[in-house]
């Protein structure tokens, strides 16, 4: 595992290999494994045009983003290949009919074996895009977590968000005193220096297939 501190001046340099890793494709769905360091959709700056959505559309014309992962997060994402599938999937995410499971390496030794974080979140405007816990103005955010294994300095956890707030998993783990390793927004010191990438991966996504409503689960193995 790399140990160099990330450059404090952000430079967008998304990985080019593999250009697009396909997990599953059919007439309605395109499921991909997004690498860490690649934006889900284009950024505002011209140099931030390269993203998962554009790469996918180059190979599968007409596909459309349904949800997003943070640039620093890797793992399973689904795109719709037609308008009907886009509507169907969009409603599933909106109504929380999908199930997501992430793997993260957090700093420190988590004492309990499992738990739930129920803390509302809002944007930390002076420090955006950072988010913060706020009981007065925050939106509901709930994460279930389970310890997978404990190391000497870190703990591997399975994270299942019941809501989909920006930076939810990062802030909820920080609230427990265990920032995600390599988190350039919320980790400091050894927790930041331990990895050049955020050790957060979307491992599983379960949803109802737009064609017939059956439950399907897509998986991308954790790369760290």
C-alpha positions as CSV (number, residue, x, y, z in Angstrom):
1,X,0.0,0.0,0.0
2,X,1.4,3.4,-1.0
3,X,2.4,5.8,1.8
4,X,3.1,9.1,0.0
5,X,1.0,12.1,1.0
6,X,-1.3,13.3,-1.8
7,X,-0.3,16.6,-3.5
8,X,-2.1,19.4,-1.6
9,X,-2.7,21.2,-5.0
10,X,-5.4,19.1,-6.7
11,X,-4.6,18.1,-10.3
12,X,-7.2,16.1,-12.2
13,X,-5.4,13.1,-13.7
14,X,-7.9,10.3,-14.1
15,X,-6.6,6.8,-14.8
16,X,-6.7,5.7,-18.5
17,X,-6.3,2.0,-18.0
18,X,-8.8,0.4,-18.1
19,X,-10.6,3.1,-20.1
20,X,-14.0,1.5,-19.3
21,X,-14.5,-1.7,-17.2
22,X,-17.8,-3.3,-18.0
23,X,-19.4,-5.5,-15.3
24,X,-22.7,-6.2,-17.2
25,X,-24.5,-4.9,-20.3
26,X,-27.9,-5.7,-21.8
27,X,-30.6,-3.8,-23.7
28,X,-31.5,-1.7,-20.6
29,X,-28.5,-1.6,-18.3
30,X,-24.8,-0.8,-18.4
31,X,-23.0,-1.6,-15.2
32,X,-19.4,-0.5,-14.8
33,X,-16.6,-0.5,-12.3
34,X,-15.6,3.1,-11.9
35,X,-11.9,3.6,-10.9
36,X,-10.9,6.0,-8.1
37,X,-9.8,9.3,-9.5
38,X,-12.4,9.5,-12.3
39,X,-15.4,11.9,-12.2
40,X,-18.8,10.4,-12.7
41,X,-20.0,13.4,-14.8
42,X,-18.1,16.3,-16.4
43,X,-16.8,19.0,-14.1
44,X,-17.3,22.7,-14.7
45,X,-13.7,23.3,-15.9
46,X,-12.7,22.3,-19.4
47,X,-9.9,20.1,-18.0
48,X,-12.5,18.2,-16.0
49,X,-14.4,16.9,-19.1
50,X,-13.1,13.4,-19.0
51,X,-15.6,11.3,-16.9
52,X,-17.3,8.0,-16.6
53,X,-20.5,9.2,-18.4
54,X,-18.6,10.4,-21.5
55,X,-16.4,7.3,-21.6
56,X,-19.5,5.1,-21.4
57,X,-21.3,7.1,-24.1
58,X,-18.3,6.7,-26.4
59,X,-18.7,3.0,-26.2
60,X,-22.4,2.7,-25.7
61,X,-24.1,5.7,-27.3
62,X,-27.2,7.0,-25.6
63,X,-26.5,5.6,-22.2
64,X,-27.4,8.0,-19.3
65,X,-26.2,8.4,-15.7
66,X,-28.6,7.4,-13.0
67,X,-26.6,8.0,-9.9
68,X,-23.0,9.1,-9.0
69,X,-20.0,8.1,-7.0
70,X,-17.6,10.6,-5.6
71,X,-14.5,11.0,-7.8
72,X,-12.3,9.4,-5.2
73,X,-14.6,6.4,-4.7
74,X,-14.3,3.3,-6.9
75,X,-16.8,0.6,-7.7
76,X,-20.2,-0.4,-9.1
77,X,-22.2,2.2,-11.0
78,X,-25.3,1.6,-13.2
79,X,-26.3,3.6,-16.3
80,X,-29.5,3.4,-18.3
81,X,-29.4,2.5,-22.0
82,X,-32.9,3.9,-22.9
83,X,-35.4,6.4,-21.6
84,X,-37.7,3.9,-20.1
85,X,-34.9,2.3,-18.1
86,X,-33.7,5.7,-17.0
87,X,-37.1,6.5,-15.6
88,X,-37.4,3.1,-13.9
89,X,-34.0,3.3,-12.3
90,X,-34.3,6.9,-11.3
91,X,-37.5,6.2,-9.3
92,X,-35.7,3.3,-7.6
93,X,-32.9,5.5,-6.4
94,X,-35.4,8.3,-5.4
95,X,-37.6,5.9,-3.5
96,X,-34.6,4.0,-1.9
97,X,-35.5,0.7,-3.5
98,X,-31.9,-0.1,-4.3
99,X,-29.4,-1.6,-1.9
100,X,-25.7,-0.6,-1.8
101,X,-22.8,-2.1,0.1
102,X,-19.3,-0.5,0.3
103,X,-16.0,-1.7,1.6
104,X,-13.8,0.8,3.5
105,X,-10.5,0.8,5.3
106,X,-10.8,3.2,8.3
107,X,-8.1,4.5,10.5
108,X,-7.9,3.0,14.0
109,X,-9.3,-0.1,15.6
110,X,-13.1,-0.1,15.7
111,X,-14.2,-1.6,19.0
112,X,-17.8,-2.7,18.4
113,X,-18.6,-5.3,15.8
114,X,-21.5,-3.4,14.2
115,X,-23.6,-0.4,14.5
116,X,-25.7,2.4,12.9
117,X,-24.9,6.0,12.4
118,X,-28.0,8.2,12.2
119,X,-26.7,11.8,11.8
120,X,-28.2,14.5,9.5
121,X,-25.8,16.2,7.1
122,X,-25.5,19.5,5.3
123,X,-22.9,21.2,3.2
124,X,-20.1,23.0,5.1
125,X,-20.4,26.0,2.9
126,X,-17.2,27.9,3.8
127,X,-15.3,24.6,3.1
128,X,-17.4,23.1,0.3
129,X,-17.5,20.4,-1.0
130,X,-17.0,19.2,2.5
131,X,-20.1,18.2,4.4
132,X,-20.9,18.4,8.1
133,X,-23.2,17.0,10.8
134,X,-26.0,19.5,11.5
135,X,-29.1,18.6,13.6
136,X,-30.8,21.9,12.8
137,X,-30.5,22.1,9.0
138,X,-29.1,18.8,8.0
139,X,-30.9,16.2,5.9
140,X,-31.5,12.7,7.3
141,X,-28.6,10.3,6.7
142,X,-28.3,6.8,8.0
143,X,-25.5,4.3,7.6
144,X,-25.2,0.7,8.9
145,X,-21.7,-0.7,9.4
146,X,-20.1,-4.0,10.2
147,X,-16.5,-4.9,11.0
148,X,-15.0,-7.3,8.4
149,X,-11.6,-7.5,10.0
150,X,-9.2,-5.7,12.3
151,X,-5.5,-5.0,11.5
152,X,-2.8,-3.4,13.6
153,X,-3.7,0.2,12.7
154,X,-6.8,0.0,10.6
155,X,-10.2,-1.7,10.4
156,X,-11.9,-3.0,7.3
157,X,-15.7,-2.3,7.4
158,X,-18.7,-3.0,5.3
159,X,-20.9,0.1,4.9
160,X,-24.6,0.0,3.9
161,X,-26.0,3.5,3.4
162,X,-29.8,3.7,3.8
163,X,-29.7,7.3,2.3
164,X,-27.5,8.8,-0.4
165,X,-26.1,12.1,0.9
166,X,-23.0,13.6,-0.4
167,X,-19.9,12.4,1.5
168,X,-22.2,10.4,3.8
169,X,-19.9,7.5,4.4
170,X,-16.9,9.7,4.9
171,X,-18.5,12.0,7.5
172,X,-20.3,9.2,9.3
173,X,-17.0,7.2,9.8
174,X,-15.3,10.4,10.9
175,X,-18.1,10.9,13.4
176,X,-17.1,7.6,15.0
177,X,-13.5,8.8,15.2
178,X,-12.4,6.5,12.4
179,X,-11.8,8.5,9.1
180,X,-11.5,6.5,5.9
181,X,-7.9,6.0,5.0
182,X,-6.6,8.3,2.3
183,X,-9.5,10.7,2.6
184,X,-8.1,14.1,1.4
185,X,-11.1,16.0,2.8
186,X,-11.5,14.5,6.3
187,X,-8.4,12.5,7.2
188,X,-5.2,14.0,8.6
189,X,-1.8,12.8,9.6
190,X,-1.1,9.0,9.3
191,X,-4.7,8.3,8.2
192,X,-4.2,10.5,5.2
193,X,-0.6,9.5,4.4
194,X,-1.4,5.8,4.6
195,X,-2.8,5.7,1.0
196,X,-2.6,7.9,-2.1
197,X,-6.3,7.0,-2.9
198,X,-9.4,7.0,-0.8
199,X,-9.9,3.4,0.5
200,X,-13.7,3.4,-0.2
201,X,-15.2,1.0,-2.8
202,X,-18.7,0.4,-3.9
203,X,-18.7,-3.4,-3.9
204,X,-22.4,-4.3,-4.5
205,X,-25.5,-2.8,-6.0
206,X,-28.9,-4.5,-5.9
207,X,-31.8,-3.2,-7.9
208,X,-34.9,-4.2,-9.8
209,X,-34.2,-4.8,-13.5
210,X,-36.2,-2.4,-15.6
211,X,-37.2,-5.1,-18.0
212,X,-39.1,-7.4,-15.6
213,X,-38.7,-6.1,-12.1
214,X,-36.6,-9.0,-10.9
215,X,-34.0,-8.3,-8.2
216,X,-30.4,-8.4,-9.5
217,X,-27.1,-7.8,-7.7
218,X,-24.0,-6.5,-9.4
219,X,-20.6,-6.8,-7.8
220,X,-17.0,-5.4,-8.3
221,X,-14.3,-6.9,-6.2
222,X,-12.5,-4.5,-3.8
223,X,-9.1,-3.4,-5.4
224,X,-7.4,-2.7,-2.1
